[in-house]
Amino acid sequence: MVAEFEEVAFDLEIGEISELVKTEFGYHVIEVLEREVRELEPQFLQAFQQRAFDEW
């Protein structure tokens, strides 16, 4: 997911609609309809840990 899109999408509450979001792919309006909590798959967990370490 593109960083600008992800930041806005995860800051919205259920039922909220965003302002225009500009990304490298164009302009977007985001509406959050629901949230689903899932267990993180091991390969994604490892990638996130590596990214956090690299940024540290």
The 8 nearest C-alpha neighbors of each residue, nearest first, counted from 0:
[[1, 5, 2, 4, 3, 6, 8, 22],
 [0, 2, 4, 3, 5, 22, 23, 6],
 [1, 3, 5, 4, 6, 0, 22, 7],
 [4, 2, 6, 5, 1, 22, 7, 20],
 [3, 5, 1, 2, 7, 6, 8, 20],
 [4, 6, 2, 8, 7, 3, 1, 9],
 [7, 5, 3, 4, 9, 8, 2, 10],
 [6, 8, 10, 4, 5, 9, 11, 3],
 [9, 7, 5, 10, 11, 6, 4, 29],
 [8, 10, 11, 7, 6, 5, 12, 4],
 [9, 11, 7, 8, 6, 12, 5, 17],
 [12, 10, 9, 8, 15, 7, 13, 31],
 [11, 13, 15, 14, 10, 31, 9, 16],
 [14, 12, 31, 15, 32, 33, 11, 34],
 [13, 15, 31, 32, 12, 30, 16, 33],
 [16, 14, 12, 13, 30, 31, 11, 17],
 [17, 15, 30, 29, 14, 31, 18, 28],
 [18, 16, 29, 28, 19, 30, 15, 11],
 [17, 19, 28, 20, 16, 29, 27, 7],
 [20, 18, 28, 27, 26, 17, 21, 29],
 [19, 21, 27, 26, 28, 18, 22, 4],
 [22, 20, 26, 25, 27, 19, 23, 3],
 [23, 21, 24, 25, 3, 26, 20, 4],
 [22, 24, 25, 21, 1, 26, 3, 4],
 [25, 23, 22, 26, 21, 27, 1, 4],
 [26, 24, 22, 23, 21, 27, 20, 19],
 [25, 27, 21, 20, 19, 22, 24, 28],
 [28, 26, 20, 19, 29, 21, 25, 22],
 [27, 29, 19, 17, 18, 20, 30, 16],
 [30, 28, 17, 16, 27, 8, 31, 18],
 [31, 29, 16, 15, 32, 17, 14, 28],
 [32, 30, 13, 14, 33, 15, 29, 12],
 [31, 33, 14, 13, 30, 34, 15, 12],
 [34, 32, 13, 31, 35, 14, 12, 30],
 [35, 33, 36, 32, 13, 31, 12, 9],
 [34, 36, 37, 33, 38, 32, 31, 13],
 [35, 37, 34, 38, 39, 33, 40, 9],
 [38, 36, 39, 35, 40, 34, 43, 41],
 [37, 39, 40, 36, 41, 44, 35, 43],
 [40, 38, 44, 37, 41, 43, 42, 36],
 [39, 41, 43, 42, 44, 38, 45, 37],
 [42, 40, 44, 43, 45, 39, 46, 38],
 [43, 41, 45, 44, 40, 46, 39, 47],
 [44, 42, 46, 45, 41, 40, 47, 39],
 [45, 43, 41, 47, 46, 42, 48, 39],
 [44, 46, 48, 42, 43, 47, 49, 41],
 [45, 47, 43, 49, 48, 44, 50, 42],
 [48, 46, 50, 44, 49, 45, 51, 43],
 [47, 49, 45, 51, 46, 50, 44, 52],
 [48, 50, 52, 46, 47, 51, 53, 45],
 [49, 51, 53, 47, 52, 48, 54, 46],
 [52, 50, 48, 54, 49, 53, 47, 55],
 [51, 53, 55, 49, 50, 54, 48, 47],
 [52, 54, 50, 55, 51, 49, 48, 47],
 [55, 53, 51, 52, 50, 49, 48, 47],
 [54, 52, 53, 51, 50, 49, 48, 47]]
